[in-house]
Amino acid sequence: MMQNVHLAPETDEDDLYSGYNDYNPIYDIEELENDAAFQQAVRTSHGRRPPITAKISSTAVTRPIATGYGSKTSLASSIGRPMTGAIQDGVTRPMTAVRAAGFTKTALRGSAFDPLGQSRGPAPPLEAKKKDSPEEKIKQLEKEVNELVEESCTASSCGDLKLALEKAKDAGRKERVLVRQREQVTTPENINLDLTYSVLFNLASQYSVNEMYAEALNTYQVIVKNKMFSNAGILKMNMGNIYLKQRNYSKAIKFYRMALDQVPSVNKQMRIKIMQNIGVTFIQAGQYSDAINSYEHIMSMAPNLKAGYNLTICYFAVGDREKMKKAFQKLIAVPLEIDEDKYISPSDDPHTNLVTEAIKNDHLRQMECERKAMAEKYIMTSAKLIAPVIETSFAAGYDWCVEVVKASQYVELANDLEINKAVTYLRQKDYNQAVEILKVLEKKDSRVKSAAATNLSALYYMGKDFAQASSYADIAVNSDRYNPAALTNKGNTVFANGDYEKAAEFYKEALRNDSSCTEALYNIGLTYEKLNRLDEALDCFLKLHAILRNSAEVLYQIANIYELMENPSQAIEWLMQVVSVVPTDPQVLSKLGELYDHEGDKSQAFQYYYESYRYFPCNIEVIEWLGAYYIDTQFWEKAIQYFERASLMQPTQVKWQLMVASCFRRSGNYQKALDTYKDTHRKFPENVECLRFLVRLCTDLGLKDAQEYARKLKRLEKMKEIREQFRSNHCI
């Protein structure tokens, strides 16, 4: 078979593609840039063909002549006849009036060789856009208005309400200019109503959030009264909201009902929202029966969590027990419309598993979790509210709520209600009942077990039973290792036993499980303070201050750390912040007085010590300092007042009565001083110092009692020497 196949030889003369790449190098335009002769010809007049021209008479009369090239000006001869040999610009005259379609070389005949098109000159400039035209001005102004509205909305969302209002006002001014210009150019029918509506609506909204309610209402009225705006009547609901903020409940209800009349019945969701607003207004106005009618209507049409919760509150306000129970049952019966099964992968298909994992924490799932959390909050709050009043006792009321919850879709809330029942017992100071309930819950599933054990640990810790507190803390931690409250309680029991390093480890683990556990962060700061790791303690309290900006306890601890670090100026600064939060705390005020006293500023120290004494006149240290201050300033009468108060507070302390007598003596009231010393001697006959002052004072006054007091003084001093010798002999 291969014998019949003939292969063409390589030197076959009849090759179809032979000579395909052969060409005349003259036509190689790519090499023109490197051709020296060609470049010289282009730059100079070398090689140019002279154009064919005719002599033009100065007296010749010319007239246009129509040719196939269009209307051109031809050259005339001296006798007035047009030339036939050539036309202007060196282009030869066509041989015939009939011209072939397409490309022709006629136009290039007689022209100079110009392959680069340099003789054509630069391209004509593009026609400039007419910016001054009315239409362009209107478009530009409309764009500016839209940008201002967007900037206003952005500023409002960022919290810069003042800037948002300014932008909204600018948009309103420019929009009015735009309307006037558009009316001058076009007909009134071409006005952009959507832009006008958005500008006015945004302006009214910004007035409202800036609490400029009168201006907001006026702007809304402009929109509502304009019949050209479709569906503008719904904005009466916004006007009702403003009247509600102003507590003008009658007008708020009026506008809500006007808005309700203008919403079509097919828009059920909007009608429900307006009716909810009406119900809220009735509640704030104290008209609970009218609010009940609104919420009952909502629960019959489209039951929702907020309406059920508010209905329960209304029946609680009017004291109707049976209706409270029914409203609570309606609240629990509201469907959540959450399908938990779709988050469980039913098969081993990797694609299905991947999709399931992807939707486990998407935005829809987060919304469902928020809705469920809100439902649980409403149910728990309602149960805590009505349980004490729906039955003869709060325990029976809680039992009824627990049974209802167990029969619903919120079964897991039953145990939480039991814990709340225990907390209620604690509030009533029924410690044993609370412990019994928690011990029962401690035997249930792990989640409830951990919560109950955590509460039991806290109860025993507050009762100073650290062994039981530690035991239940261990149970709570073993049930749920990620429970930050349980770990914090365990750390507290270890801290109470003095093992600060181990306590710090439990607090750290609690923070790893929940970085927002402020109790653990506070306690670890105290632990570092006990360990004298002041820098780490300061870091903990500063972090806590970033979370709890106005916590007086945190501010005081920061000031205390600075005092331990021997930085009194910083300590004073932080204590001043504490005073700004709790201006009537006597302990903080006395601490400020102490720091100023150490700094040598007696006047500031006196001010804060005196303020502390005003709020708490029983602090003996403050009283002593104030008395000493008046002695230093030689205001003896003032000092006597404080020392007399101290002697009343501590009647067994002889020093206060001696200080009173000393003030009388220094002020020159010797008789009063003598009486005080005698009275003190009767109460404390073995006080040597009192006898010494009596001897000196009686001697100065020339009284006979001086000798008697001198004998008593010698006897007391001798007895004192004997006692000291006896003690020294015993010690040996």
C-alpha angles and dihedrals in degrees: 000000000000089000091075093054114096119195118210113242119244092243096051109150093207094063108146093216098045113128092014092127095040115104140149110271088221088076094051097111092175089071095050092097090058095044105103094194092051093048090049090052091050094050096045139036090257112131097010117141113231113242120248106247138164131219112266117219116225090219097044119128114222132193132179119266126199116233137163089271093058132258110338135166109248127202118250127213125235091268094051097257117126116250115255101192101067145357129221124289091032095281113142121237115258116252094223139020090231111089125189120241118253130017119003131179092214095093090054096046112113094010124123120264104262111156093165094052094234094145092062093072126214121329115263113261119261115261108265117242112249103241094173095064116117092237092055092047091052092049092049092048091048090052091051091051092051091049092051092051091050092048090050092052091046093050091048092051089050091053098252095127096166093055090045091055093048091051091048091052091049090051090052093051094048092045090057090050088049092052092051093049092047091051090054093051105033139020120280090250090070095061112126101243093177091059092047091049093049092048094050094042092050091047092051091048092051091048089052097050089047088055092243090137099166092055091045092052092049091051092048089050090055090055096043095048093050105093091196091073111083118220091006090136091078087071088074085081088062089050089051089053090055092050088049090055088050088051090238091140099172093055091043091056090045093055093042089056092046089053090047091054091054096049111090118238092243089066092073096159094057092046090052091052092051091049090051089054089051090052092050090050092052090050092052090047090052093242095132096164092058090045089052090054091052095048094043088054091050093049090051094049105035114351116212137171099254094049092048092048093048091046090055090050091050093052089047089053092053092042098236104153098188093047089049089058092047092048090050090051090050090051092052091047093058106116116239093202092215118142107206093177093071089067092059115083107229098192144031092250106132092210092054091046090051092052091047092052091048094055096044092088105018124126093270091053091049090052090050091050091050090050092050092048090050091050092051091048092052093047095047093046092048092048093050089048100050102029096083093050109035094071137030091269135021090242091058090046091053090048091054091049091048092052092049092048093048090057092052137068090270097071093143090062092067092078091047089055089052090054089050088052089056091049089052089054088053091052088053087050091243094141097169095053091050092051092049093053092047092049090054091050091046089069095056132083121325098262095051091037091057093048093047093046090049091055092046090051091052091048094051091045091055088048089055091243094133095169093059090040091055092046094053091042088058090050091050093049093047091050093050117011090186095057105116093193091055092049091048091052090050090051090050092055091049090047090053089055091054098249096130098166093056091044089055090055092055091048091050091051090050089053091049089055094044118012090192094061097121094180092061092046092050093047094048088054089054089047093054089048090055089049089051090241091137098167092055091045090052091051091053094050093045089053089049090049089056088057099038104035097177101036108133092198093056093046091050092050091052090051090048091052091051089050090052088049088055094245102130096168092060090043090054091048093054092044088055087058089052089053090051089056098040107017094175100055105123094195093057092046092051090048090054089050090051093051093048089048091054089049090054096246099132096171094056090042091053091049094055095039090052092049089050090050091051093056096038114017094179100073102114094198092055091047091051092050093049091049091050090047091055090048090053090050090044095239092141097171092055092048091051090059093057095044092049089053089049091051089053091051094045107026092166092060110091096194094075093057091045089053090052091050091046091054091051090049094049092047090056096250094128097164092055090045091051092050091050093050091049091050090049091049091054090053096041107026093168096055107118096193092056091052092050091055090046092052092048095045095046090048092051091049093044095238124160091227089076093083093049092050089046091056090049090049093052092048092050093047091050091049089049091053091049091051092049091050090049091051093047091051091049091049091052 
